[in-house]
């Protein structure tokens, strides 16, 4: 995430972080200064416990980007559905379905294998 990213509205930050525990930066040990500097420069750091990965400490910008990426784009999904639905309408689709139902089981199987191989 670039340092030039536009700041997020306070309400959005509160919504996306309300379930996270928080600690005041002033309560962090002085050793954390270098860790937080690295987080701000690189976006995140891996925290280990007993030499095993334990957690990731990340900037708010990186956290918000991950949260937003996890939310589905309902408009894109709707457009995709509408496109698929429109392909299933009309005379050509109706004829293709009639032809499929008129096929013998072996013919239908061969057509399905041929279509799968085509993809």
Phi, psi and omega per residue, in radians:
X1 nan 2.339 -3.095
X2 -1.379 2.646 3.115
X3 -1.200 -0.244 -3.097
X4 -1.585 0.078 -3.105
X5 -1.069 2.484 -3.138
X6 -1.141 2.441 3.128
X7 -1.137 2.545 -3.135
X8 -1.502 2.586 3.080
X9 -1.070 2.541 -3.108
X10 -0.973 -0.733 -3.117
X11 -1.072 -0.683 3.129
X12 -1.177 -0.749 3.104
X13 -1.061 -0.789 3.141
X14 -1.089 -0.710 -3.134
X15 -1.115 -0.763 -3.053
X16 -1.391 -0.304 -3.080
X17 -2.026 0.087 -3.032
X18 -1.087 -0.420 -3.118
X19 -1.654 0.044 -3.140
X20 -1.634 2.412 3.014
X21 -1.166 2.592 -3.140
X22 -2.229 2.618 3.112
X23 -2.343 2.403 3.114
X24 -1.132 2.431 3.113
X25 -1.066 -0.512 -3.136
X26 -1.218 -0.331 3.125
X27 -1.477 -0.182 -3.130
X28 -1.249 2.529 3.113
X29 -1.138 2.733 -3.100
X30 -1.063 -0.448 3.081
X31 -1.149 -0.347 3.141
X32 -1.290 -0.272 -3.129
X33 -1.012 -0.759 3.140
X34 -1.225 -0.602 3.113
X35 -1.162 -0.828 -3.130
X36 -1.149 -0.582 3.064
X37 -1.096 -0.706 3.104
X38 -1.161 -0.722 3.109
X39 -1.045 -0.795 -3.111
X40 -1.174 -0.570 -3.139
X41 -1.396 -0.669 -3.013
X42 -1.894 -0.235 3.123
X43 1.736 -0.523 -3.119
X44 -2.916 2.759 3.004
X45 -2.398 2.662 3.073
X46 -1.604 2.273 3.075
X47 -1.806 2.274 3.141
X48 -1.918 2.723 3.060
X49 -2.369 2.124 -3.062
X50 0.976 0.723 3.100
X51 1.122 0.285 3.095
X52 -2.039 2.502 3.094
X53 -0.971 2.290 -3.088
X54 -2.091 -0.752 -3.136
X55 -2.819 2.997 3.083
X56 -2.122 2.257 3.043
X57 -1.788 2.163 -3.056
X58 -2.352 2.837 3.096
X59 -1.249 2.754 3.097
X60 -1.057 -0.684 -3.134
X61 -1.049 -0.757 -3.135
X62 -1.200 -0.693 3.109
X63 -1.075 -0.807 -3.138
X64 -1.098 -0.675 3.106
X65 -1.095 -0.720 3.110
X66 -1.152 -0.740 3.127
X67 -1.106 -0.758 -3.123
X68 -1.193 -0.606 3.118
X69 -1.156 -0.486 -3.114
X70 -1.388 -0.266 -3.136
X71 -1.466 2.289 -3.104
X72 -1.187 2.553 3.063
X73 -1.541 1.611 -3.037
X74 -1.119 -0.555 3.112
X75 -1.151 -0.731 3.124
X76 -1.160 -0.712 3.111
X77 -1.116 -0.690 3.113
X78 -1.124 -0.764 3.113
X79 -1.071 -0.745 3.138
X80 -1.090 -0.783 3.112
X81 -1.064 -0.812 -3.125
X82 -1.065 -0.689 3.116
X83 -1.126 -0.817 3.126
X84 -1.081 -0.748 -3.126
X85 -1.099 -0.723 -3.129
X86 -1.158 -0.544 3.083
X87 -1.195 -0.420 -3.121
X88 -1.522 -0.049 -3.116
X89 -1.718 2.873 3.032
X90 1.671 3.055 -3.042
X91 -1.169 -0.706 -3.101
X92 -1.097 -0.746 3.138
X93 -1.176 -0.710 3.128
X94 -1.096 -0.722 3.132
X95 -1.167 -0.707 3.126
X96 -1.081 -0.709 3.116
X97 -1.190 -0.702 3.106
X98 -1.083 -0.746 3.114
X99 -1.098 -0.715 -3.127
X100 -1.123 -0.746 -3.137
X101 -1.231 -0.386 3.131
X102 -1.456 -0.222 -3.100
X103 -1.288 2.620 2.981
X104 -1.267 2.727 -3.120
X105 -0.932 -0.708 -3.131
X106 -1.158 -0.709 3.102
X107 -1.115 -0.727 3.126
X108 -1.098 -0.717 3.090
X109 -1.087 -0.771 3.119
X110 -1.106 -0.709 3.132
X111 -1.140 -0.694 3.127
X112 -1.139 -0.751 3.114
X113 -1.129 -0.734 3.141
X114 -1.108 -0.726 -3.141
X115 -1.169 -0.725 3.125
X116 -1.126 -0.691 3.121
X117 -1.178 -0.573 3.116
X118 -1.148 -0.599 -3.119
X119 -1.307 nan nan
